[in-house]
Amino acid sequence: MGLSSSLMAKAQPQSLPAPDHPQLSIFTEQQQFVWLDDLSLTAQAKDALSFIKAAAIHGLDPEDYHFSLLHKLSQQPTIELARYFDTLLTDAMLDLIHDLAIGRLDPAQADPTWFIPRDKVNPAEELQKALLNPYIKNVLNKLLPPLPQYHQLTHFLSQYRGYQLRGGWQTVPTMPLLRPGDSHQHVPSLRARLITENPSLNLIEVEQTTIYDRQLVETVKQFQARHGLKIDGIVGSETRAALNQSVDDLITKIRVNLERFRWLPDDLGKRYLLVNLGSHQLSAVEDGQIKLNMKVIVGKSQRATPSFNSAMTHLVINPYWNVPHKLARRDLLPKQQANPDYFFLNEFNLFLRNAEVHTPVDPYRINWDEVSALSSEFPYRLQQRPGELNALGRLKFMFPNPWNIYLHDTPDKALFSENQRNFSSGCIRVEDPLALGQFSLNENNAQSWLQSQIDSGQNRGRKLETPLPVYAVYFTIWPDQGEVRFSPDPYGRDSTIAKRL
């Protein structure tokens, strides 16, 4: 049978969506149909419709690619609408190829702090290539992001959509701070909420016990770890807020991060560093395997670290810290004004900013109360000498970028114990600089050599034989050892992408 009479009544030229992909003319100028053979769908057309339907797996909406209309038109295309169906399916495939290969959104508009260039893709060329293969989906699937984390995230999207179909989960009412061993009337609500994601909890006890027992405490700790919270088993306002996020919100979060994966280049390199600014983690990857994982400290929200890529060229041992002008006048000047010994005790050299001869200035000869923090009126340049007090620690990892951002050690190790680690002024502090130095130099005994150089106290540089790609990215969800790890969007970059998706 052909189109239903109701659809035919509506299927007037002015009411049907007009395919408008810029490369559509390459296909519509052909005399023969692309997807039809004697008004019957070809095997490739059926594959294409299946491929469009599967866009939902990747967090995209099949209706953005005309799926329902195409499905109705495909039942048995009429002579009157055959050309339209053929054109509409081609238009849908061109758009979907683009969106799966490099992302539906333009990152320059969806996230102005993302500066990693996308790959180039020619949807018409890719579609023509696929049409030469009897199994079109096999060709098109190769356009998907190759990182295993992307495909793991599509699995979690399916899992959370399953929770959504079952009605989501019960919310946890407001209650006092709940500690292990406490008893409260809302403990059954807490248990019922966690059972959704952890069926191993004892269902029988949901209505029977108000004791916050050991089993439930361990489940809460697992939840806290999964959501980037302090892992203490205590249910306070932050843990309860995470528990009460709706399944719809978490699905949106997964879709946003799938889109970010599509923005990344397919080939990140044989060896590279991936710094996730959202979860405050650094991974060193070689041949697709994570060789090194460590915590990092990234820029505070008002000095947020952007997403960008570069290549490490060298590292500096026992570095000097040349303090940025803005930081010197805004952060360090008030400390010197509060304590006249601050610059001396913290081993800072002081120079006149615009002097041709860089002669040190004695900080004790300056009336700091009269020094202004205004940019045009602060005349000094600060430099911290190498040593145990140096803010950059003992190692600095350099890669060119417009923001003068680098990876570095830090003498303040205590901050790595925090769950949310956005404390820096933009640069990225690393938890284990010696291990990172070993991976970066990629030489036998590099770590012991670095330690000997650090112990010498001498400032020196070391060039890398092969530049090491570095990617600073912002993901608020990341698959990790079979679990999905959520981050609380410390820079607030998810919402704009979510609205545009």
Helices and strands as residue ranges (DSSP letters): H 5-10, H 25-28, E 36-37, E 40-41, H 43-53, G 54-58, G 62-65, H 67-74, H 79-102, H 107-110, H 123-131, H 136-140, G 141-143, H 148-165, H 187-195, G 203-207, H 214-226, H 237-243, H 247-263, E 271-276, E 281-286, E 289-299, G 301-303, E 308-317, E 321-322, H 325-327, I 328-332, H 333-338, H 342-345, E 348-352, G 363-365, G 368-370, G 375-377, E 380-384, E 395-398, E 407-408, G 413-417, E 422-424, E 428-430, H 433-441, H 446-456, E 460-473, E 477-480, E 483-486, H 494-500
